[in-house]
Amino acid sequence: MREGALRFSIRARQRRAATCVCAPPLVVREKKLMSGVGAGCKSHTFFPSPSTQMPAPPPTRARLRRAPGGSRQAAPPGRIARPPRAAPGPPAPGESSNSSAPPPRPTGATGANGAVPNPVTDPAATVVWGGRLPSRRRVLSSAAAATAITLGGNLGGVTSALLSSSERATAAARAAQLDVILPVRGSKRCAPLGAGYEFTYPAAWLADRTVAERRAAAGERARSLDPPSLSAGVGSSSPSSPPLPDSAFGPPDTAGETNVSVVVAPIMAGFTLAASLGPPREGLEKYLRTVIAPPGSPREALSLAASERVDASGTPYYTWEYRVVGPGFDRTNVSCLAARAVVRPPGPPSRAAPPNATPRLELVTLNAQAPTADFERAGGKLREALREAATSFLVKERVQGRTGL
C-alpha cells in the first residue's frame, strides 16, 4: 500500500520541485514533500518551481482499450496506463492482520449504485456470499420430505384440518379409515383388527387400560401353540356372569362414569332383533323391565327414545336411549345393538363345516353413558358425541378364532 501511494504521488507531482525562501533551490524527495518537511529547513513553506524536474516513473505496459468497432487498440502515445493492481497477500511480519481496509467486493454482489449490499438485510446477497444456489433437485426433494413429515405427523393439526375442511374430504377420510390414526372433525375411529365392529369416539378420550390388557391376553391365547394350562379357567368369566367389555374409551382424569364400550356376547341360534325383541320401543321396555330394573330392584329406569336403522349390507340395528337412577348415581345411556354370525375360517375340505351347519351368532352391543347432569348440560357437546358414537356403530361377520388388538 505504501509503495502504491508513493507511485501515485510521483505521477501526480511530475515536473515539480521545492524552493525555500531562505536557501538555494533544493530538490526534495517525494517522501519529504509528502510529509511537508524539507531538507535543511523546518519552518518555511516549499513552493513548486518549473525549473527543476523530477525523474519520470518507470514505463509500464500500455492498456488496451476496445474501439467502437470491436477491435482492441493501444492507449494514446502520450498517456501511460496504470499498472495492474496486485492481489492482496498475507500481512507483513510486523503488520497487524486486522487492517482497516474494506474487504474485497464479491463478484455479482454489487447493487445498482455499485455498493456492496448488506448480507443481513438482503437475502440475495447472503446467497451470493455463501456460494452458489442449491440445485433444483435438492430443493424439490427437501420440500417433498418436509411436506411428507408435516402431513404424516399431523404437525400443528394441519392434516386433521385438511381432512375436516369439507364434507367431501371428511367422507373420503372416513371411507379410507384415516380417522383411525388421525382425528377428523374432533373424533377418531375404533376398528380393532379381526373384531368385526367399528365406531367413533371423541379424539381426546383414551382407551381403558384394563380392557386393552384383557384383549392383548386374549389375542396371545388365541395365537399360542402351547396347550392350555389347568388354571386357564381361574379368573375368567363364567357363563352365568355378565360378559366383559371388548373395547372401552373414556375421558382422561375421570372416575369412569362417562365412557363408551362394546360388549360381545353369544346368543341362541335363530336370534333376530325383530322376532326376539319386537319393535324398537317394545324391545327397550322389555330390556329395562327384565335386565336393568327388574321388580324388587332399587334402580329405576325410564325409556327416552328408540329407533331402528339398516346398514348397506342389510343388517338391522336398534338404538335405545334411556335413563337409569339408582342409589348414588343418575346416568343416561345411549345403546346400539345388532346380531351377527361367526363363520369358520377357510381350510382343507376335511376341516370345513358341513353345508347345512348353522353359524354361531353373537349380539354386539355398544353402550355410551354419562351422568345425566353432564348429558343435559347446555351446549350438548357430550350428548352429540355419545349419539354420534351410536350412529357410527357398524358390525360385520367375524371369522372364528381371529382376534385383533
Sequence and secondary structure as in RCSB ss.txt:
>XXXX:A:sequence
MREGALRFSIRARQRRAATCVCAPPLVVREKKLMSGVGAGCKSHTFFPSPSTQMPAPPPTRARLRRAPGGSRQAA
PPGRIARPPRAAPGPPAPGESSNSSAPPPRPTGATGANGAVPNPVTDPAATVVWGGRLPSRRRVLSSAAAATAIT
LGGNLGGVTSALLSSSERATAAARAAQLDVILPVRGSKRCAPLGAGYEFTYPAAWLADRTVAERRAAAGERARSL
DPPSLSAGVGSSSPSSPPLPDSAFGPPDTAGETNVSVVVAPIMAGFTLAASLGPPREGLEKYLRTVIAPPGSPRE
ALSLAASERVDASGTPYYTWEYRVVGPGFDRTNVSCLAARAVVRPPGPPSRAAPPNATPRLELVTLNAQAPTADF
ERAGGKLREALREAATSFLVKERVQGRTGL
>XXXX:A:secstr
 HHHHHHHHHHHTTT  BB TTS  B   HHHHHHT BTTBSSS  B  TT            EEE TTS EEE 
 TT              TTS S  SS     TT   TTS    TTT HHHHHHHH S   HHHHHHHHHHHHHHH
HHTTGGGHHHHHHTSSHHHHHHHHHTTGGGTS BTTEEEE  TTT EEEEEETT EE HHHHHHHHHHHHHHH  
S   TTTTTTS  TTS   EEEEEE SSS SSSEEEEEEEEE TT  HHHHH SHHHHHHHHIIIIIS TT S E
EEEEEEEEEE TT  EEEEEEEEEEETTEEEEEEEEEEEEEEE     TTTS  TT   EEEEEEEEEEEEHHHH
TSTT HHHHHHHHHHHT EE  EETT    
